[in-house]
């Protein structure tokens, strides 16, 4: 059968289809269904190619009939006080010492209760994952890493057999083995292990090993300057530094020497390399000889340390102890170390996982789920999504999660798409910059598309947009007529080319995202759910899901977490008044807007104060912590926003002087301003001398 162009006046009849010309509506198709004939008019006919049309192009025959999603009319937010920790007294609700313990803030019932989320350490849950699904793949990485080509482009993806794989049992065993070696090198209980490098299995193995050895991990951004890296290493009191390449160590040593001037002896006991073998040698730092060794040499040391040593260390670790340090910018440019306990990380991961499982079906079946690790593991989002979520889900749900690793140059070389197509993630967190780059690239391709292909693509995206609008909070969830055709014929192919055809939970966070970007992906049949939080809240405090999201909102409060907007006294964070709920997302009155504050089990312990840096430093950090977490336990975000009567949170501005880039990076403006002022002074001096 060949469909005639509009205006031909031809009447065609074939398998269950009745096509005829109708005045004023161009070509129309009647699809015979159980409930009677359904018309397909005008632009909808563009689902057909110019050649032969088959019945399977129609929704029913294609197995993609009109669907209805379950969409909520308001956010699933509980008002039951028993589901939140009962803050009593005036605190303090924070601590600044590395060996402090913050008891789990348990609710009587609900997500934050002991029944639904028993206090545990990260290491206990990794052990459970290894016991439950030890033979399942935990991590996959291309080894050896292919180098960039001479023109700066990335070489093709390696065949699956060339990816190195760690099972969950190997993940657990190697982490414990590395922990024994760290102890051999002098790593003590409550010590910090610093890691400076791009995402890799050894990054995660080292992070978990630090906990097995009774300590914590402090990640450095791969893009940190040597001076910033040196500050974080000294401030955290790191006794072992794990690094990615020789150039990092070569640049770090002079910066460390300068940073340590005026202080006592260095705490560093060893430098450990991953990704290459540096050989075994020593370097001098403040008069001490410090060994440098590779990963294989590190693991070889483990046999000289008994397993009982690790068990003794683990028994001394409580869920309320610090598990990780996350460095975040201060307004004066001096990074602060956010202390996150085991318990707050376990609670955060389990709660987000519970929402994703209930609303999107993530980890609901005994099948593989996949994550692509490319965001810095030093960032709280990278830690939660790439490290904690996989073994937590593997330990507590029918599914198992495999983490695939991007190449270090993927973002710069524009080759992240290759890794997405290789991994086909079922959960993907993209900072706005990543989503916007993909959207811009697709728009550029669309701008060059012409003729019928252009019309078909436009028609399909219109169907996708209509479906996305129907699935916004309060929508009916009914897919528009012919959406199934549009998805199967056009949209699914686009998602396959992006590597997002298996995506169950697409998310964005760490920075604001443009609404037009959310809408564009919605037209492709991809829902990007906004999440909102900060390092100090252990990532997300609010989350959007496929069943409850609104473009321009960062979601609703997580179960067990309280989120409110307050009018706060600028001179005293303890003086505040709750803002009324806004009638809608469009409400612009200042009455509804205030500082967004969080309270609950996922809130940080406090900022780390390092006694080695002097009493003034300790006092300053204690003051900043008290200004961030008030006497009622509320964490002040510095963000201006409002909460609607439907329970959705919207950010409307900033109170604190921090610039958040589209890549999620926090930029302190004061050092930039000072640098510019310095140049201005020089310019003024020269102009006066003329």
C-alpha positions in Angstrom: 0.0 0.0 0.0 1.2 3.5 -0.8 -0.2 6.5 1.0 -1.1 9.3 -1.3 -0.1 12.9 -0.5 -2.7 15.3 0.9 -5.0 16.6 -1.8 -4.7 13.5 -4.0 -8.4 12.5 -3.5 -7.5 8.8 -3.6 -9.3 6.4 -1.3 -7.2 3.4 0.0 -8.3 0.5 2.1 -6.1 -2.1 3.6 -5.6 -4.3 6.7 -7.9 -2.6 9.3 -7.2 0.8 7.9 -9.6 3.2 6.2 -7.9 6.2 4.6 -9.8 8.9 2.9 -9.6 12.6 2.0 -11.6 14.9 4.2 -12.3 18.5 3.4 -10.2 20.9 5.5 -8.2 18.3 7.3 -5.9 16.9 4.6 -5.3 13.2 4.7 -7.0 11.3 7.5 -6.6 7.7 8.7 -9.2 5.8 10.6 -7.6 3.1 12.9 -10.1 0.3 13.7 -9.8 -0.5 17.4 -11.9 -2.5 19.9 -13.7 0.8 21.0 -14.4 1.9 17.4 -12.5 3.8 14.7 -10.0 6.4 15.9 -9.0 9.2 13.4 -5.5 10.3 12.8 -5.6 13.7 11.2 -3.3 16.3 9.7 0.2 16.4 11.1 -0.3 13.0 12.8 -0.1 11.3 9.4 3.6 12.3 9.2 4.3 9.3 11.3 4.2 7.5 8.0 7.3 7.3 5.7 6.8 8.3 2.1 7.1 4.7 1.0 5.0 1.7 2.0 3.0 2.1 5.2 2.3 -1.0 7.4 -0.2 -1.6 10.1 2.5 -2.0 12.6 3.2 1.7 12.4 0.0 2.3 14.3 -0.1 2.2 18.1 -2.0 -0.9 18.7 -0.3 -3.0 16.1 3.1 -1.7 17.3 2.5 -2.8 20.9 2.8 0.8 22.0 -0.9 1.8 22.6 -2.0 4.9 24.4 -0.8 4.7 28.0 -1.7 6.4 31.2 0.9 7.3 33.9 0.0 7.6 37.5 0.6 11.3 38.3 0.1 12.8 41.7 -2.0 15.9 42.3 0.3 17.1 45.0 3.7 16.2 46.4 3.9 13.1 48.6 4.9 15.1 51.7 3.9 13.8 55.2 2.8 16.1 58.0 2.9 13.3 60.6 5.3 14.5 63.3 6.2 10.9 64.2 8.0 10.7 60.8 10.6 13.3 61.8 13.2 13.5 64.5 12.0 15.4 67.5 14.5 18.2 68.1 14.3 19.2 71.8 16.3 21.8 73.6 18.7 24.3 72.1 21.4 21.9 70.9 24.1 22.2 69.8 23.2 19.9 67.0 26.7 19.8 65.5 30.3 18.9 66.2 33.7 20.0 64.7 36.1 17.3 65.9 37.2 14.5 63.6 36.6 11.8 66.3 33.1 13.2 67.3 30.0 11.0 67.2 26.6 12.3 66.2 23.9 9.8 67.2 21.4 8.9 64.5 18.4 11.3 64.5 15.7 8.6 64.5 12.0 9.2 63.9 9.4 7.1 65.6 8.1 5.9 62.2 8.6 6.3 58.5 11.7 6.6 56.4 13.9 8.0 59.2 12.9 5.4 61.7 15.1 2.6 63.0 12.7 0.1 61.5 12.9 1.4 57.9 16.6 2.5 58.1 18.6 0.9 60.8 21.8 2.7 61.6 24.8 1.1 59.9 28.2 1.9 58.4 29.0 2.0 54.7 31.4 -0.9 55.2 28.6 -3.1 56.7 26.5 -2.5 53.6 29.3 -3.2 51.2 29.8 -6.5 53.1 26.1 -7.3 52.8 26.2 -6.6 49.0 29.2 -9.0 48.6 27.4 -11.7 50.6 24.1 -11.3 48.8 25.3 -10.9 45.2 29.1 -11.4 45.3 29.3 -12.7 41.7 27.6 -9.7 40.2 29.7 -7.0 38.5 30.2 -4.0 40.7 32.7 -1.9 38.6 33.7 -1.8 34.9 36.5 0.3 33.4 38.4 0.3 30.1 41.9 -0.9 30.8 44.4 0.1 29.7 43.1 3.6 29.1 43.2 4.5 25.4 45.1 7.7 24.8 43.7 10.6 22.8 44.4 10.5 19.1 46.8 13.0 17.5 43.9 15.3 16.5 42.6 15.5 20.1 39.6 13.2 19.5 38.8 10.1 21.6 39.5 6.6 20.1 36.6 4.2 19.8 35.0 2.4 22.8 36.9 -0.8 23.7 35.2 -4.2 23.2 33.4 -5.5 26.2 36.0 -8.1 26.8 38.6 -5.3 27.2 36.8 -3.7 30.2 38.3 -4.7 33.5 35.6 -5.9 35.9 35.4 -6.1 39.7 32.6 -8.3 41.2 31.1 -7.3 44.5 33.1 -9.9 46.3 36.3 -8.6 44.6 35.3 -5.1 45.5 34.8 -6.0 49.2 38.0 -8.2 49.4 40.3 -5.7 47.7 39.0 -2.8 49.8 39.8 -4.8 53.0 43.2 -5.7 51.5 44.0 -2.1 50.8 42.9 -1.2 54.3 45.4 -3.7 55.8 48.1 -2.1 53.7 47.1 1.4 54.8 47.4 0.2 58.4 50.9 -1.2 57.6 51.9 2.2 56.3 50.8 3.9 59.5 47.2 4.8 59.0 45.6 5.3 62.4 42.0 5.2 63.6 40.2 8.5 62.7 42.9 9.4 60.2 42.1 10.9 56.8 43.0 9.4 53.5 43.2 12.0 50.7 42.6 11.1 47.1 43.6 13.4 44.2 42.6 12.1 40.8 39.8 11.3 38.3 37.2 8.6 39.0 38.5 5.1 38.9 37.9 1.8 40.7 40.9 2.5 42.8 39.4 5.7 44.0 36.4 3.9 45.3 38.5 1.0 46.7 40.6 3.5 48.6 37.6 5.4 49.9 36.0 2.2 51.3 39.4 1.0 52.6 39.8 4.1 54.7 36.6 3.2 56.5 37.7 -0.4 57.0 40.9 0.9 58.6 38.8 3.0 61.0 39.2 6.4 59.3 37.6 8.6 56.7 38.2 9.8 53.2 38.7 13.3 51.9 38.5 13.7 48.2 40.2 16.5 46.2 38.9 17.7 42.9 41.0 16.6 39.9 41.0 20.2 38.8 42.3 21.5 42.2 45.5 23.6 41.9 48.5 22.2 43.8 48.1 25.0 46.4 44.4 24.1 47.0 45.2 20.4 47.1 48.0 21.0 49.7 45.6 23.1 51.8 43.0 20.3 51.9 45.6 17.6 52.6 47.1 19.6 55.6 43.7 20.7 56.8 42.2 17.2 56.8 45.3 15.8 58.6 45.7 13.2 55.8 48.2 10.5 56.7 48.1 8.8 53.2 47.7 10.5 49.9 46.4 8.5 46.9 47.1 10.2 43.5 46.4 9.6 39.9 49.6 10.5 37.9 53.2 11.5 38.4 52.6 15.2 37.4 50.2 15.6 40.3 52.8 14.4 42.8 55.6 16.5 41.2 53.4 19.7 41.5 52.1 18.8 44.9 55.3 18.4 46.8 56.5 22.0 46.5 53.0 23.3 47.5 53.0 20.9 50.5 56.4 22.1 51.6 55.3 25.7 51.4 52.0 25.0 53.2 53.7 23.1 56.0 56.0 26.0 56.8 55.4 27.1 60.4 53.7 23.9 61.4 55.0 20.8 63.0 56.1 17.7 61.2 54.1 16.3 58.3 51.4 13.7 59.1 51.8 12.1 55.7 53.1 8.5 55.9 52.9 7.5 52.2 51.9 8.5 48.6 50.1 5.8 46.7 49.6 5.9 42.9 46.9 4.4 40.8 46.5 4.2 37.0 50.3 3.8 36.6 53.2 2.2 38.3 55.7 4.8 39.7 58.1 2.2 41.0 59.0 2.3 44.6 61.0 5.2 45.9 61.0 7.9 48.6 60.6 11.7 48.6 61.6 14.2 51.2 59.0 16.3 53.0 60.0 18.5 56.0 63.0 16.3 56.6 61.1 13.0 56.5 61.5 10.3 53.9 58.1 9.3 52.6 57.6 6.2 50.4 55.9 6.4 47.0 54.4 3.2 45.7 52.0 1.9 43.1 48.6 0.1 43.7 49.9 -3.4 43.1 52.8 -2.8 45.5 50.3 -1.5 48.1 48.2 -4.6 47.9 51.2 -6.8 48.2 51.9 -5.4 51.7 48.5 -6.6 53.0 49.7 -10.1 53.9 51.9 -8.8 56.7 48.8 -7.5 58.6 46.3 -9.8 60.2 42.6 -9.6 59.4 41.9 -9.2 63.1 43.4 -5.8 62.9 40.7 -4.6 60.5 37.9 -6.3 62.6 39.2 -4.5 65.7 39.1 -1.1 63.8 35.6 -1.8 62.5 34.2 -2.6 65.9 35.3 0.9 67.1 33.5 2.7 64.2 30.0 3.8 65.0 27.4 4.9 62.4 27.6 8.4 64.0 31.4 8.7 63.2 32.6 10.8 60.2 32.9 8.7 57.0 33.8 11.4 54.5 35.0 15.0 54.2 33.5 17.0 51.4 35.2 20.3 50.7 33.0 23.3 49.8 33.9 26.9 49.0 33.6 29.6 51.6 32.8 33.2 50.7 36.4 34.2 51.5 37.8 31.4 49.3 39.1 29.2 52.1 37.5 25.7 51.6 35.6 24.2 54.5 35.4 20.5 55.1 31.9 19.2 55.6 31.9 16.1 57.9 29.3 13.5 56.8 28.7 10.5 59.1 28.0 7.0 58.0 24.5 7.3 59.2 23.6 10.4 57.3 25.0 8.9 54.1 23.1 5.6 54.6 19.9 7.4 55.4 20.2 9.7 52.4 20.9 6.9 50.0 18.2 4.6 51.2 15.6 7.4 51.2 16.3 8.6 47.6 16.5 4.9 46.5 13.1 4.3 48.1 11.5 7.2 46.2 13.1 6.1 42.9 12.0 2.5 43.4 8.4 3.4 44.3 7.9 6.1 41.6 10.1 4.9 38.7 10.6 1.2 39.3 14.4 1.6 39.8 15.8 -1.6 41.5 12.4 -3.1 41.7 13.4 -6.3 39.9 16.2 -8.8 40.0 18.1 -7.3 37.1 21.1 -5.1 36.5 20.9 -1.3 37.0 23.8 0.8 35.6 25.5 4.0 36.6 28.1 6.0 34.6 30.7 7.6 36.9 32.0 10.9 35.5 31.1 13.6 38.1 34.0 14.2 40.5 33.9 11.7 43.3 35.1 14.5 45.6 31.7 16.1 45.1 28.9 14.9 47.3 26.7 14.0 44.3 29.5 11.8 42.9 29.9 10.0 46.2 26.2 9.4 46.7 25.3 8.3 43.1 28.5 6.5 42.1 29.7 4.9 45.4 26.9 4.7 47.9 23.9 4.0 45.7 25.3 1.0 43.9 26.3 -1.1 46.9 23.3 0.1 49.0 20.9 -0.9 46.3 22.7 -4.2 45.7 22.5 -5.0 49.4 18.9 -4.0 50.0 16.9 -4.6 46.8 16.4 -7.5 44.3 18.7 -5.6 41.8 22.4 -5.2 41.5 24.1 -2.0 40.3 27.2 -1.8 38.1 29.3 1.4 38.0 30.9 2.1 34.6 33.7 4.6 34.4 34.1 7.5 32.0 37.5 8.3 30.6 39.2 11.3 32.3 39.1 13.3 29.0 35.5 12.6 28.0 34.0 15.9 29.0 36.8 18.0 27.3 37.0 15.8 24.3 33.2 15.7 23.9 33.2 11.9 24.0 31.0 11.3 27.0 28.3 10.1 24.6 30.5 7.1 23.7 30.6 6.0 27.3 26.8 6.6 27.7 26.2 4.3 24.7 28.5 1.7 26.2 27.0 1.8 29.7 23.3 2.6 28.8 22.7 3.8 32.3 19.4 3.3 34.1 20.2 6.1 36.4 22.0 9.2 35.3 22.7 12.4 37.2 23.8 15.2 34.9 24.8 18.7 36.0 22.9 21.4 34.0 26.0 22.0 31.8 26.0 18.4 30.6 22.3 18.4 29.8 22.5 21.8 28.1 25.5 20.7 25.9 23.6 17.6 24.8 20.5 19.7 24.0 22.5 22.3 22.1 24.1 19.6 20.0 20.8 18.0 19.2 19.3 21.4 18.3 22.2 22.1 16.0 21.6 18.8 14.2 17.9 19.6 14.0 18.6 22.9 12.4 20.3 21.2 9.5 17.5 18.6 9.0 15.2 19.4 6.0 12.1 18.2 4.2 9.9 15.3 5.4 12.5 14.1 7.9 12.2 17.5 9.6 8.4 17.4 9.6 8.4 13.9 11.1 10.9 14.9 13.8 8.8 18.1 14.6 5.6 16.1 14.8 7.2 13.5 17.1 8.6 16.1 19.5 5.2 17.8 19.6 3.8 14.5 20.7 6.6 14.1 23.3 6.0 17.6 24.6 2.2 17.0 25.0 2.9 13.8 26.8 5.4 15.5 29.2 2.9 18.2 30.0 0.3 15.6 30.8 2.8 14.0 33.2 3.5 17.2 35.2 2.2 17.4 38.8 -1.6 17.5 38.7 -1.8 16.2 35.1 -4.0 13.4 33.9 -1.0 11.3 32.8 -2.8 10.3 29.6 -0.4 10.0 26.6 -1.7 11.9 23.6 -3.0 10.0 20.6 -0.2 8.6 18.5 2.5 9.3 21.1 3.3 5.6 21.1 4.0 5.8 17.3 6.1 8.9 17.8 8.1 7.3 20.5 8.8 4.1 18.7 9.4 5.6 15.2 11.4 8.7 16.3 12.0 9.4 19.9 13.3 5.9 20.9 15.9 6.1 18.2 17.1 9.5 19.5 17.3 8.0 23.0 19.3 5.1 21.7 21.8 7.4 20.0 22.2 9.3 23.3 22.7 6.1 25.2 19.6 6.9 27.3 17.2 4.4 26.0 17.3 2.4 29.2 17.0 5.4 31.5 14.7 5.0 34.5 15.7 8.0 36.6 17.2 11.0 34.9 18.2 13.7 37.3 19.9 17.1 37.5 21.3 19.0 40.4 24.2 20.9 41.9 23.2 24.1 40.0 20.1 25.8 38.4 19.0 24.4 35.1 17.1 26.3 32.4 13.4 25.4 32.0 13.7 25.3 28.3 16.3 22.5 28.7 13.8 20.5 30.8 11.1 21.1 28.2 13.4 20.2 25.3 14.2 16.8 26.8 10.6 16.4 27.7 9.8 16.7 24.0 12.2 13.7 23.4 10.4 11.6 26.0 13.1 12.1 28.6 12.1 13.3 32.0 14.8 15.2 33.9 14.0 15.3 37.6 15.5 18.2 39.5 17.0 17.4 42.9 18.2 20.0 45.4 20.5 20.0 48.3 24.0 20.9 49.3 27.1 19.2 50.6 26.0 20.1 54.2 22.8 18.2 53.7 24.5 15.1 52.2 23.2 15.9 48.7 19.5 16.0 48.1 16.9 17.3 50.5 14.3 17.6 47.8 13.6 15.4 44.9 11.4 15.2 41.8 10.1 12.0 40.4 8.3 11.0 37.2 5.1 11.0 39.3 5.6 14.3 41.0 7.6 17.0 39.1 7.0 20.6 37.8 9.3 22.4 35.4 11.1 25.1 37.4 10.7 23.4 40.8 13.5 21.4 42.5 11.0 19.0 43.9 9.5 18.1 47.2 11.1 17.3 50.6 12.4 13.8 51.0 10.6 11.5 53.5 12.0 12.0 57.0 13.5 15.4 56.0 12.0 18.8 56.9 12.2 21.6 54.5 10.9 25.1 55.3 11.3 28.7 54.1 12.0 31.2 56.9 12.4 35.0 57.2 15.7 35.0 59.0 17.1 37.9 61.1 20.3 38.8 59.2 22.1 39.3 62.5 21.0 36.1 64.2 20.1 32.8 62.5 18.3 31.7 65.6 15.6 34.4 65.0 13.3 33.4 62.2 9.7 33.2 61.1 8.3 30.6 58.8 6.9 31.9 55.5 3.4 30.9 54.4 3.0 28.5 51.5 2.7 30.0 48.0 -0.6 29.4 46.1 1.3 28.5 43.0 4.7 28.3 41.3 4.1 31.7 39.7 3.6 33.6 43.0 6.1 36.4 43.1 5.2 38.1 46.4 8.1 38.4 48.8 5.8 37.3 51.6 6.2 33.7 50.4 9.9 33.8 50.0 12.6 33.2 52.6 15.8 31.2 53.3 15.4 27.5 52.6 16.3 25.5 55.6 16.6 21.7 56.2 16.5 19.5 59.2 16.8 15.7 59.7 18.9 12.7 59.7 21.0 13.6 56.6 22.3 16.9 57.9 26.1 17.2 58.3 27.9 16.7 61.6 29.5 20.1 61.2 32.6 21.7 59.6 36.0 20.1 60.5 38.2 22.2 62.7 41.9 21.2 62.5 43.7 21.9 65.8 47.1 21.8 64.0 46.1 25.1 62.3 45.7 26.9 65.6 43.1 28.1 68.1 41.9 31.0 65.9 41.1 28.5 63.1 39.2 26.3 65.4 37.2 29.2 66.8 36.4 30.5 63.3 35.2 27.0 62.1 33.0 26.6 65.2 31.5 30.0 64.6 30.8 29.2 61.0 29.2 25.9 61.9 27.0 27.6 64.5 25.9 30.1 61.9 25.0 27.3 59.5 23.1 25.0 61.9 21.0 27.0 64.4 20.0 26.0 67.9 16.8 24.3 66.6 18.8 22.1 64.3 17.9 23.9 61.1 20.6 23.9 58.4 20.6 27.3 56.6 21.2 26.9 52.9 21.8 30.5 51.9 19.3 30.0 49.1 16.2 32.1 48.7 13.0 30.2 47.8 9.5 29.3 48.5 7.3 26.2 49.0 3.9 25.9 47.3 0.7 24.6 48.9 1.2 21.5 46.7 4.5 20.9 48.5 6.9 21.9 45.6 10.0 23.9 46.3 11.2 26.7 44.1 14.6 28.5 44.3 14.3 32.2 43.6 17.7 33.6 44.4 20.8 33.5 46.7 21.5 35.2 50.1 25.1 34.0 50.4 27.9 35.2 48.2 28.6 32.0 46.3 28.5 31.7 42.6 27.3 28.3 41.4 28.4 27.5 37.8 26.4 25.3 35.4 28.9 22.5 36.1 28.0 22.5 39.8 31.3 24.2 40.9 31.1 26.6 43.8 33.0 29.8 43.2 33.9 32.2 46.0 33.7 35.8 44.6 35.8 37.5 47.2 39.3 36.2 46.0 38.3 37.1 42.4 37.3 40.6 43.5 40.5 41.0 45.5 42.5 39.9 42.5 40.8 42.4 40.2 41.2 45.1 42.9 44.9 44.4 42.9 45.2 44.9 39.2 43.1 48.1 39.5 45.5 49.5 42.1 48.4 48.9 39.7 46.5 50.5 36.8 45.7 53.5 39.0 49.3 53.8 40.1 50.5 53.8 36.5 47.9 56.3 35.5 48.9 58.7 38.3 52.6 58.5 37.3 51.8 59.7 33.8 
